[in-house]
Amino acid sequence: MSAPPAIGTEALVDELWWAVTDCDEFTAVDVVRRARADGTDEETLLLDVIAAVQDRVGTEWAADRLTVAQEHAATAINERVITALVHDRPPVGAPDRAPRGRVTVSCVDGEWHALPARLVAEVLRLRGWRVDFLGARTPTPHLVSHLHSTSSEAVLLSGSLPTHLPPAHAAITACQAVGVPVVAGGRAFGPDGRYARALGADHWAPDARAAAAVLEEELSAPHRAVTRQVMDDLPHLTDQEYTFVAQSRGRLVRQTLTGLENRFPALRAYSDAQRERTAEDVAHIVDFLATALYVDDPALFTTFLCWTADVLEARRVPARSVSAALAVLGENLHDFPRALGLLADGTAALAARPLPAPGPGREA
């Protein structure tokens, strides 16, 4: 008698979505266990179901249809669903079979979003690799120390936020200095891996399946050579604009808040919570400006600004507040031509955005 057909992934995504957004961990675990029993393979569950639900969580948060607390709860449940799935896993191959090789999966220093890296680690384990998963926010010195003590053959470095590209650069360089190649992955490195290449990573992988394929090719290639990062690969950094903006972050945020209050006196009546959220928004703008200076790419900055405007408007905050913050920042960075160019690009990108559709709390 043939096995029953596997449940469609779209139906599974919907089932898991309702469970995690209802904070129902036990139902969420039951969804994936039943799906595996019904014939859905584990890699599909990891990448086409759990990862798809997590992407949806992020999208719904950005659209203000999930609170921060709901987003955190859903993420935590997804992480425990992965753990339950892995703990139910039957042995891969014969008990005495040696693993294909030993690799390290780690998040960039400062990176809290560990779930994408966890998915990569579990897919590699499914495919027979011995994996050391170091989790979130791994300081580069500790990562290198781990490589020395374990003889890992490759590092898979994960980053979700582009503002972590400078520490990612340091990690890539440090790993290569001890002879270990780096496969970079995650949204931080750009949709086409442009920042992975700019920072000298040996390889870039857009997802876990691609990472597994790259790793197999990397470690099976004869006489493979590790890329050596040349320090003048980012010659634009000699102008010191990135260094100034990064080191002046706190002062720039304070100056921008003061400038906004002078332009919009109503801000002075903000509650402490409102002021804190405004300061956080300005700090993110400064961080992305600094990172765009580091990689010399206006698109990194303009993409973030347009996304921020969408997030604010979903919360009924006018996007013109972002443009005002850019104008004030420009007044405090008048001696820095690259920064001023990025601010001008950002202002133009915001002006070119399509008007938001009418919705609750918005005028038609």
Order of alpha helices (4+ residues) and beta strands (2+ residues): alpha-alpha-alpha-alpha-beta-alpha-beta-alpha-beta-alpha-beta-alpha-beta-alpha-alpha-alpha-alpha-alpha-alpha-alpha
